[in-house]
Amino acid sequence: MNQEHFRKLEKMYLQANINTQFFETTRISIAEESAEVALTISDKYFHALGAMHGSVYFKLLDDAAFFAVNSVVEDFFVLTTSFNVNLIRPVSSGQIKAVGKLKYRSKSLFVAEATLFNEEGKEIAFGTGNFYKSKAALTEQMGYR
């Protein structure tokens, strides 16, 4: 396991514009073939019915699965090529956590899944995605430092 690689990926994630400007309470932990992303729910993530919008579910699930994959790709950035989300129950308060796991890997194609839990540990959504190893090297310019 390359702990330095995991910490660099975590820093890259936390410094991304989407996370500094919209998801400022996000936390991430990366290990080999897995990643966890946590978020404190705020009403700024709500749709008109007062619960978290599906786009936030997607983002957390995709992020957890993405970093589970990139944990084993130490030289290049991976890209999400498809991601299927299944919403199980609404959530409107507390902490939520997405847990991503690598399920399949070949030379350039990867499949990962992620499950989103509320703070009581109940599953609120899950998803599966396909990821591709890009030709974009992981660099300091993208926050990988």
N, C-alpha and C positions, 0 to 999 in steps of 0.2 A: 504494500500500500504506500502511496506517495502522499504523505500528509501535506507537504509543501504545495503540491498541485491542488489538493482539496482546498487549502486556505486561499490560494490565489483565485480559484473559481468563486469562492464565497465573497471575496472582496470585489471581484468583477461584478457579481450579481448585485451586491448592495450599493455599488456606485453607479449602476445603470440609471439613466434619466427616469425611466418609468418607475423605478423603486424609490428614488430620492424625491420625486415631485408628486407622486400619487399614492404610493404604498409605503409611506415613511415608517410604519411600524413592523415591516417585514423582517423576519429572522430566517437564516438558512444554516443548515449543517449538512456537510457532504462527507460521505465515506465511499469505499469501493463498492460500485454497483448500486448505490442508494443515495437518496437525498431527502431531507425534510425541510419544508418551507412553512413557516408559521406567520399568522397575521392576526392582529387585534381588529375586530370588526368595528367599523365606524359607519354612521348613517350616510356618509358621503359615498358609500358603496351600494346604497339601496336603490331599488326601482320604486315605482309609484305605490306598491302595496306594502312598503316598509320592510322588505327583506333584501338580502344580498342579491345583486344582479348576477346572472349566469356568466357574464364575462369575467367576473372575479373568480368564480369557481374554475373556469377554464384556465385563467392565468396561473393560479396556484398549482393546479394539476399538471399543466404543461411544464411549468418551471421545475417541479419536483422530478418529473420523468426525464426532462431534458438534462438536468444536472446528474441524475443517476447514470445517464449515458455518457455525458462529458467527463464523468469521473474516471472512465476507462480509456478515454481518448485524450492523451496528454500533449498532443502537438497541434491539433486543429480544433476549430469551433465546429460544433455540430449544428444542424438545422432541423427544425421540425418540418416534416413533409406532409403529415396528416395527424389529426388527433380527434378521437371520438370521446365525447363527454356524456355521462349519464348522471342526471340530477335526481337525487333520491328524496331529500327533504330540505325545506327552507331553513335559513338561519338568519338571525337578526341581532345577535349580541354574543359577546365573549371572544374567546380565542379559537381559531381554527388551525388545523395542521394538515398539510398534504405530505404524504409519504410516497416517494417514488422508488421503483425497483427496476433494474435492467432485467429483461426476460429473454432476449435473444440478441446475438451479435454475430456479424460476419465482417468481412474486410471493411465495408463502408456502409452497411445497412444495420440499423439497430431497432429493436422494439422494446418499449418500456411501458410500465403501467404505473398509475398513481391512484391513491385513495385519499379522500378528504374527510377528516374527522372533526366533529365539534368538540368542545372542551369536556363533554361527558364521555368522549370516546366513541360516540355513535357515528357510523358512516353516513355522510351527507351527500357524497358524490364519488364517482370513480371514472377513470378514463384510461385509454390505451392509445399510444402514439407510435408513429414510425419516424425515425430520425436518420439523417444522412450525414456522413463525415464530409464537411466542406473542404475547400482548398484554401480557406482563410486561416492562417496560422494564429494561434493564441499569442497575443502581443501585449506589451505594456500599454500601448495606445488605446486598446479596448478595455483597459482596467485590470488586465491579468498581470498582477505584480505582487 
